[in-house]
């Protein structure tokens, strides 16, 4: 199953309604689950991003569907990275000419 690192920033609306964040987190878990994935880890962070999530999903398309669902709430904007475990990355590197 592909792994995704999701970096998020609260929108102005998200900051104004920050106390609803636990509810949004649960809704995000359910959105990911609805497409066959799992929100593995979630962190509130300080700095450039307000949150980081590690998500597994059955496909890039499924992840996109979940992210559109979460994003449509308007509380946060996200940037998503496809992540490869070190072992897979090393296999890819070893195949380089």
Secondary structure, 3 states (H helix, E strand, C coil): CEEEEEEEEECHHHHHCHHHHHHHHHHHHHHHHHCCCEEEEEEECCCCCCEEEEEEECCHHHHHHHHHHHHCCCCEEEEEEEECCHHHHHHHHHCCC
